[in-house]
C-alpha cells in the first residue's frame, strides 16, 4: 500500500498546485501601464550614384531597436529621442509591447475605432497614434500618446540663415576669413580705404570698420589667408602679416599668387613674379620648387593637405585653381617627399571641368571641394580632388542629379555683386556680400553650433 500511496499523494499535490496557479492567473488587479515599447523593422530610402553616375533610389532594412523608445509615465508619452534616419518608411511597422493589463490602440484621427493590440499588427506611425493599457479588472486605463520621430531633413541638407548680419557694414571687393572663432571681413569703404570689420562666430554684433595700417589699398588683391594663428594678406606683389587684422607688416615680396590654404595646413605655397613655385612652413624661409609648369594656377588657387592612408608620415597636397590664360581650373598634386608638382589629368569632356567664373570661389567642405561664382547659379562639387566637377542643383539628365542637397541661398540666385566666403571649425559656411548680406549655412549633420 505504501508503494501506491506515494504516487496518489504526488498526483494530488500536482493537481492542487495547478489549481492554485490558475487562481493566480485569474486574479484581477486595478493596475495598468505600458512598461516596454520596441519598434520593429522598416525600410529606409536613400539616394546613391550608379555606375553611370546617375542618381539611383536604393533601400536598406533597419531595426527600430537601434532607436530606443522612451516611456514618460508622468505625462503618458512614448517617443524616441534619437530620430529615425531620413527616408525611413514607418507606414507599416510591427511593435513589441510589454504591459500591466491588456493593450489596445487607435489612431488619433479615428478615436472610435479601437483595436486590440497584437505583435502581428502593422502600425502606421505617420498618423496620430494612441496606445491604451486597460487593467485586468477593467476599472482603470491609461492612454499613451505614441510618436515615432523621423528626421524631416536630409542629413546632407544645407540650411541657411541671416541671423548674423546685425551691425554689418558692407565693404566693396570683400574678402572673408575665419581665425580663432572670429570672422574677419576685409574690403574697401565708399572712399576706397581698405577696412576691416569682425565678429565672433557665436554671438555679438559686427565691429565698426577700422582702417588697415601698414599698407595702401592700391594693390588690394582680395586674398587673405589664415596660417598658424596669423593672417596674411597679398597686396600687389607683396605679402603682409598681422595678428589682429589691423596692423600689417611686410613678410615677403615678388609674389604673384598666394595660395589659399586649407584649415590646419602645415605649409603655404605661392607663385612668384618670375614664375617660380615656392613653399614655406613659417612665412620666413621659403623653398623654391622650380619654375611653374604650363597651366599651373597663378591667379586663384586653393590647396589642401592630408596624410596618406598607407603612411601617415607622408602628406599629399592637392592644389586647384585658375591660370591667367585658362578657361578651366586645373588640379595639381605633390607628396611631401617629392620636389615636383604633377598635373591631375582632366576629363576630355569639358562639361565635367570647372569653368572660369566671375569671382570663382573654391572651398573645401565635408571632405570635398566646392566652387561657385557671381550669379550663384549653384555649387559645383568635386569628390576626386578637383578632377571632375558636377553641378549640384541641376540635372545631368531627366533621371539624375549629383547632390541636390547642397543648395545656395535662393535669395542670392542671380546676385551679380561681389562676395566672399569662408568656413569655420564648426562646419559653417559664411557668405558676405558687398551689399550688406551675411549668410551662414551648414550641412545638418555637421552643424555643431545647435543653431
C-alpha positions as CSV (number, residue, x, y, z in Angstrom):
1,X,0.0,0.0,0.0
2,X,2.9,2.4,0.7
3,X,4.1,1.8,-2.8
4,X,0.7,3.0,-4.1
5,X,0.1,5.8,-1.6
6,X,3.1,8.0,-2.8
7,X,2.0,8.3,-6.4
8,X,-1.5,9.1,-5.3
9,X,-0.3,11.9,-3.0
10,X,2.0,13.3,-5.7
11,X,-0.8,13.5,-8.2
12,X,-3.0,15.2,-5.6
13,X,-0.3,17.8,-4.9
14,X,0.2,18.5,-8.6
15,X,-3.5,18.9,-9.2
16,X,-3.7,21.3,-6.2
17,X,-0.7,23.3,-7.4
18,X,-2.1,23.7,-10.9
19,X,-5.4,24.8,-9.5
20,X,-3.7,27.4,-7.4
21,X,-1.7,28.7,-10.3
22,X,-4.9,29.1,-12.3
23,X,-6.3,31.1,-9.5
24,X,-3.3,33.4,-9.5
25,X,-3.5,33.9,-13.3
26,X,-7.2,34.8,-13.0
27,X,-6.6,37.3,-10.2
28,X,-7.9,40.7,-11.2
29,X,-6.0,43.9,-10.5
30,X,-6.6,47.6,-10.9
31,X,-3.1,48.2,-12.4
32,X,-2.5,49.4,-16.0
33,X,0.7,50.6,-17.6
34,X,2.9,50.1,-20.6
35,X,6.4,49.1,-19.3
36,X,8.3,48.4,-22.6
37,X,7.8,49.5,-26.2
38,X,10.0,48.4,-29.1
39,X,9.7,49.2,-32.8
40,X,10.3,46.5,-35.4
41,X,11.9,46.7,-38.8
42,X,11.3,49.3,-41.5
43,X,12.8,50.3,-44.9
44,X,14.9,53.4,-45.4
45,X,15.1,55.0,-48.8
46,X,18.3,56.8,-49.8
47,X,20.0,58.1,-52.9
48,X,23.3,56.9,-54.4
49,X,25.1,57.1,-57.7
50,X,25.1,54.1,-60.0
51,X,28.0,53.1,-62.3
52,X,26.8,55.6,-64.9
53,X,26.9,58.4,-62.4
54,X,23.1,58.7,-62.3
55,X,21.1,59.3,-59.1
56,X,19.6,55.9,-58.0
57,X,17.0,55.2,-55.3
58,X,18.0,52.3,-53.0
59,X,16.6,50.8,-49.8
60,X,18.0,49.2,-46.8
61,X,16.4,47.4,-43.8
62,X,16.8,48.7,-40.3
63,X,15.5,47.7,-36.9
64,X,13.9,50.1,-34.6
65,X,15.7,48.6,-31.6
66,X,18.6,50.9,-32.7
67,X,16.4,53.8,-31.6
68,X,15.1,53.1,-28.0
69,X,11.7,54.4,-27.2
70,X,11.3,56.5,-24.0
71,X,8.2,55.9,-21.8
72,X,7.3,59.0,-19.9
73,X,4.9,57.6,-17.2
74,X,4.3,61.1,-15.8
75,X,2.9,62.6,-19.0
76,X,1.9,59.3,-20.6
77,X,4.1,59.8,-23.7
78,X,6.1,57.3,-25.7
79,X,8.7,58.5,-28.2
80,X,12.2,58.1,-29.5
81,X,14.8,60.8,-28.5
82,X,17.1,59.9,-31.4
83,X,15.1,60.3,-34.6
84,X,15.0,57.6,-37.2
85,X,17.0,58.3,-40.4
86,X,15.7,60.5,-43.1
87,X,13.8,58.3,-45.6
88,X,12.5,55.8,-43.1
89,X,9.2,54.3,-44.2
90,X,7.1,53.9,-41.0
91,X,3.7,53.3,-42.5
92,X,3.7,49.6,-41.7
93,X,5.8,48.8,-38.6
94,X,5.4,46.0,-36.1
95,X,5.7,46.7,-32.4
96,X,6.5,44.7,-29.3
97,X,4.8,45.9,-26.1
98,X,5.0,44.7,-22.5
99,X,2.4,45.9,-20.0
100,X,0.4,45.5,-16.9
101,X,-3.1,44.8,-18.2
102,X,-4.3,44.5,-21.8
103,X,-3.2,46.8,-24.6
104,X,-5.3,48.4,-27.3
105,X,-4.6,51.2,-29.8
106,X,-6.4,53.6,-32.0
107,X,-5.4,56.3,-34.4
108,X,-5.9,59.8,-33.1
109,X,-7.8,60.8,-36.3
110,X,-10.2,57.9,-35.7
111,X,-10.7,57.6,-31.9
112,X,-13.9,55.4,-32.2
113,X,-12.0,52.6,-33.9
114,X,-10.2,50.8,-31.0
115,X,-8.2,47.7,-31.9
116,X,-6.8,45.1,-29.5
117,X,-3.1,45.2,-29.9
118,X,-1.2,42.3,-31.4
119,X,2.5,41.9,-32.2
120,X,1.4,41.0,-35.7
121,X,-0.3,44.3,-36.4
122,X,1.3,46.7,-38.9
123,X,1.1,50.1,-37.4
124,X,1.0,53.4,-39.4
125,X,3.3,55.8,-37.4
126,X,2.7,58.6,-39.9
127,X,-0.8,59.1,-38.2
128,X,-1.5,60.3,-34.7
129,X,-1.4,57.2,-32.5
130,X,-2.7,56.4,-29.0
131,X,-1.9,53.1,-27.1
132,X,-4.2,52.2,-24.2
133,X,-3.4,50.0,-21.3
134,X,-6.5,48.6,-19.5
135,X,-6.3,46.9,-16.1
136,X,-7.4,43.3,-15.8
137,X,-10.4,44.3,-13.6
138,X,-11.4,46.9,-16.2
139,X,-11.6,49.7,-13.6
140,X,-8.6,51.7,-14.8
141,X,-7.0,52.6,-18.1
142,X,-4.0,54.8,-19.3
143,X,-3.8,56.4,-22.7
144,X,-0.3,56.9,-24.1
145,X,0.4,59.3,-27.0
146,X,2.9,57.5,-29.2
147,X,5.2,59.3,-31.6
148,X,7.9,57.8,-33.8
149,X,10.2,60.7,-34.7
150,X,11.8,60.6,-38.2
151,X,14.3,63.1,-39.5
152,X,12.4,65.5,-41.7
153,X,15.6,67.0,-43.2
154,X,18.1,65.0,-45.2
155,X,21.3,65.0,-43.1
156,X,23.2,66.5,-46.0
157,X,20.8,69.4,-46.5
158,X,22.5,72.7,-46.4
159,X,20.4,75.1,-44.2
160,X,21.0,78.9,-44.4
161,X,20.1,81.8,-42.1
162,X,20.9,85.5,-42.0
163,X,21.0,85.8,-38.2
164,X,24.5,87.2,-38.0
165,X,24.0,90.4,-40.0
166,X,23.4,92.7,-37.0
167,X,25.7,95.8,-37.4
168,X,27.3,94.5,-40.5
169,X,28.8,97.2,-42.8
170,X,29.1,96.3,-46.4
171,X,32.5,96.7,-47.9
172,X,33.4,96.7,-51.6
173,X,35.6,93.9,-53.0
174,X,35.2,91.8,-49.8
175,X,37.5,89.0,-48.6
176,X,36.5,87.0,-45.5
177,X,38.4,84.5,-43.4
178,X,37.8,82.8,-40.0
179,X,40.5,82.7,-37.4
180,X,40.3,81.8,-33.7
181,X,36.5,81.7,-33.9
182,X,36.2,85.2,-35.3
183,X,35.0,86.1,-38.8
184,X,37.1,88.9,-40.4
185,X,35.9,90.8,-43.4
186,X,38.3,93.0,-45.4
187,X,37.4,95.4,-48.2
188,X,37.1,99.0,-49.3
189,X,34.7,101.6,-48.0
190,X,32.9,104.1,-50.2
191,X,36.0,106.3,-50.4
192,X,38.3,103.4,-51.4
193,X,40.1,103.0,-48.0
194,X,40.9,99.4,-47.1
195,X,39.0,98.5,-43.9
196,X,38.3,95.5,-41.7
197,X,35.3,94.5,-39.6
198,X,34.8,91.4,-37.5
199,X,32.6,89.4,-35.1
200,X,32.6,86.3,-33.0
201,X,31.1,83.2,-34.8
202,X,29.0,82.6,-31.7
203,X,27.2,85.9,-30.9
204,X,27.5,89.6,-30.7
205,X,27.5,92.3,-33.4
206,X,30.0,93.3,-36.1
207,X,32.7,95.8,-35.1
208,X,32.8,99.2,-36.7
209,X,35.0,99.2,-39.8
210,X,38.6,100.1,-39.0
211,X,41.2,101.3,-41.5
212,X,44.2,98.9,-42.1
213,X,47.6,100.2,-41.1
214,X,50.9,99.5,-42.8
215,X,49.7,99.1,-46.4
216,X,47.7,101.0,-49.0
217,X,44.6,99.9,-50.9
218,X,46.1,100.3,-54.4
219,X,47.3,96.7,-54.6
220,X,44.3,95.1,-52.9
221,X,44.1,91.5,-54.3
222,X,41.2,90.2,-52.2
223,X,43.5,87.4,-51.0
224,X,43.8,86.9,-47.2
225,X,44.7,83.6,-45.6
226,X,44.9,82.3,-42.0
227,X,48.1,80.3,-41.1
228,X,49.2,79.3,-37.7
229,X,47.1,81.9,-35.8
230,X,48.2,84.7,-38.0
231,X,46.6,86.4,-41.0
232,X,48.5,87.1,-44.2
233,X,47.4,89.4,-47.0
234,X,48.6,89.8,-50.5
235,X,48.7,93.4,-51.7
236,X,50.2,93.9,-55.2
237,X,53.3,91.7,-55.3
238,X,53.9,91.8,-51.5
239,X,52.6,89.7,-48.6
240,X,51.9,91.2,-45.2
241,X,51.3,89.6,-41.8
242,X,49.0,90.6,-39.0
243,X,47.8,89.2,-35.7
244,X,44.8,91.5,-35.2
245,X,43.8,92.2,-38.8
246,X,44.5,95.9,-38.4
247,X,48.3,96.5,-38.2
248,X,50.2,94.8,-41.1
249,X,54.0,94.2,-41.7
250,X,55.6,93.1,-44.9
251,X,56.9,89.5,-44.8
252,X,57.5,88.7,-48.5
253,X,57.8,90.4,-51.9
254,X,57.7,89.4,-55.5
255,X,54.6,87.3,-55.2
256,X,52.1,86.9,-58.0
257,X,49.7,84.4,-56.3
258,X,49.4,83.5,-52.6
259,X,47.6,80.1,-52.5
260,X,44.7,79.9,-50.0
261,X,45.4,77.1,-47.6
262,X,43.2,74.5,-46.1
263,X,42.5,75.0,-42.4
264,X,45.2,73.3,-40.4
265,X,47.7,73.2,-43.3
266,X,51.3,73.0,-42.3
267,X,52.7,74.9,-45.3
268,X,51.9,77.8,-47.6
269,X,52.5,77.8,-51.3
270,X,52.9,80.8,-53.7
271,X,53.8,81.6,-57.2
272,X,56.4,84.4,-57.6
273,X,56.6,87.2,-60.2
274,X,59.3,85.3,-62.0
275,X,57.0,82.2,-62.3
276,X,58.7,80.1,-59.6
277,X,56.8,77.9,-57.2
278,X,57.8,78.4,-53.6
279,X,56.8,77.0,-50.2
280,X,57.2,78.0,-46.6
281,X,56.3,76.4,-43.2
282,X,57.0,79.6,-41.1
283,X,56.4,82.5,-43.5
284,X,60.1,83.4,-43.1
285,X,62.1,80.8,-45.0
286,X,60.9,79.9,-48.5
287,X,62.0,76.9,-50.6
288,X,61.9,77.0,-54.4
289,X,60.3,74.2,-56.3
290,X,61.4,75.2,-59.8
291,X,59.5,77.1,-62.5
292,X,55.8,76.6,-62.7
293,X,54.6,74.3,-65.5
294,X,52.3,75.4,-68.2
295,X,48.7,75.6,-66.8
296,X,49.8,75.8,-63.1
297,X,47.4,78.1,-61.3
298,X,48.8,81.6,-60.9
299,X,45.6,83.6,-60.4
300,X,43.1,82.0,-58.0
301,X,44.1,78.8,-56.1
302,X,43.4,76.8,-53.0
303,X,45.4,73.9,-51.5
304,X,44.5,71.2,-49.1
305,X,46.7,68.6,-47.3
306,X,46.0,65.1,-45.9
307,X,48.2,62.3,-44.7
308,X,48.5,59.1,-46.8
309,X,46.4,56.2,-45.5
310,X,49.4,53.9,-46.1
311,X,51.9,56.1,-44.4
312,X,50.8,58.9,-42.1
313,X,54.3,60.4,-42.0
314,X,53.8,61.4,-45.7
315,X,51.3,64.1,-46.7
316,X,49.7,64.8,-50.0
317,X,48.9,68.3,-51.2
318,X,46.2,69.0,-53.7
319,X,46.1,72.4,-55.4
320,X,43.2,73.5,-57.6
321,X,42.9,76.9,-59.2
322,X,42.9,79.1,-62.3
323,X,45.8,80.1,-64.6
324,X,45.6,83.5,-66.2
325,X,45.2,82.1,-69.7
326,X,42.8,79.2,-69.0
327,X,39.1,78.9,-69.3
328,X,39.0,75.9,-66.9
329,X,40.5,75.1,-63.5
330,X,43.4,72.7,-63.3
331,X,44.4,70.4,-60.5
332,X,47.9,69.5,-59.3
333,X,49.3,67.2,-56.6
334,X,52.6,66.7,-54.8
335,X,53.8,64.5,-52.0
336,X,55.8,65.8,-49.0
337,X,58.7,63.6,-50.2
338,X,58.6,65.0,-53.8
339,X,60.0,68.2,-55.3
340,X,57.9,68.4,-58.5
341,X,54.2,69.0,-58.9
342,X,52.2,66.6,-61.1
343,X,49.2,67.7,-63.1
344,X,46.0,65.8,-62.5
345,X,44.5,64.6,-65.8
346,X,41.3,66.5,-66.6
347,X,38.4,64.7,-68.2
348,X,38.1,65.1,-72.0
349,X,34.5,66.2,-71.7
350,X,34.7,69.9,-70.7
351,X,31.3,69.6,-69.1
352,X,33.0,67.8,-66.2
353,X,35.6,70.5,-65.7
354,X,35.4,73.6,-63.5
355,X,34.9,76.6,-65.8
356,X,36.2,80.0,-65.2
357,X,33.6,82.0,-63.4
358,X,33.5,85.6,-62.3
359,X,34.9,85.8,-58.8
360,X,35.5,82.0,-58.7
361,X,35.5,80.8,-55.1
362,X,36.8,77.3,-54.2
363,X,36.5,75.9,-50.7
364,X,37.0,72.5,-49.0
365,X,33.9,71.3,-47.2
366,X,32.9,67.9,-45.8
367,X,35.9,66.3,-47.3
368,X,35.0,67.5,-50.8
369,X,35.8,70.6,-53.0
370,X,33.0,73.1,-53.9
371,X,33.2,76.0,-56.2
372,X,30.8,78.8,-57.2
373,X,30.9,82.3,-58.6
374,X,29.0,85.5,-59.1
375,X,25.4,84.8,-60.1
376,X,25.2,82.0,-57.5
377,X,23.8,79.5,-60.1
378,X,24.8,76.6,-57.8
379,X,27.6,74.7,-56.2
380,X,30.0,72.7,-58.4
381,X,31.2,69.7,-56.5
382,X,34.3,67.5,-56.8
383,X,34.7,64.2,-55.0
384,X,38.1,63.4,-56.6
385,X,40.2,66.3,-55.5
386,X,39.4,68.6,-58.5
387,X,39.4,66.1,-61.4
388,X,35.8,66.1,-62.2
389,X,33.2,68.7,-61.3
390,X,29.4,68.3,-61.2
391,X,26.6,70.9,-60.8
392,X,24.8,70.1,-57.6
393,X,21.4,71.5,-58.3
394,X,20.9,70.9,-62.0
395,X,20.1,67.5,-63.6
396,X,22.6,65.8,-65.8
397,X,19.7,64.0,-67.5
398,X,16.0,63.5,-66.8
399,X,16.7,60.9,-64.0
400,X,19.9,62.2,-62.5
401,X,21.1,64.8,-60.0
402,X,24.6,64.8,-58.4
403,X,24.0,66.3,-55.0
404,X,20.6,68.1,-54.9
405,X,21.0,68.8,-51.1
406,X,23.9,71.3,-51.5
407,X,22.0,74.4,-52.3
408,X,23.0,78.1,-52.2
409,X,20.6,80.6,-50.6
410,X,17.7,81.2,-53.0
411,X,17.8,84.9,-52.3
412,X,21.3,85.1,-53.8
413,X,20.3,83.5,-57.1
414,X,21.3,85.9,-59.8
415,X,23.2,88.2,-57.5
416,X,25.9,89.9,-59.6
417,X,27.7,91.9,-56.9
418,X,31.0,90.9,-55.2
419,X,31.1,88.4,-52.4
420,X,33.5,86.4,-50.2
421,X,33.1,83.1,-48.3
422,X,34.9,81.1,-45.6
423,X,34.3,78.1,-43.4
424,X,34.7,77.9,-39.6
425,X,35.7,75.0,-37.4
426,X,32.0,74.1,-36.7
427,X,31.3,73.2,-40.3
428,X,29.6,76.5,-41.1
429,X,30.0,78.3,-44.4
430,X,29.9,82.1,-44.2
431,X,29.0,84.2,-47.3
432,X,29.4,88.0,-47.1
433,X,28.3,90.3,-50.0
434,X,29.1,93.8,-50.9
435,X,25.5,94.9,-50.5
436,X,25.4,94.0,-46.8
437,X,24.2,90.4,-46.7
438,X,25.6,87.9,-44.3
439,X,24.6,84.3,-44.9
440,X,25.5,81.4,-42.6
441,X,24.9,77.8,-43.6
442,X,25.8,74.3,-42.6
443,X,25.1,70.7,-43.5
444,X,22.7,69.5,-40.8
445,X,24.8,66.5,-39.8
446,X,27.9,68.7,-39.5
447,X,26.4,71.6,-37.7
448,X,27.8,71.6,-34.1
449,X,26.5,75.0,-33.1
450,X,22.9,73.8,-32.5
451,X,21.5,76.7,-34.4
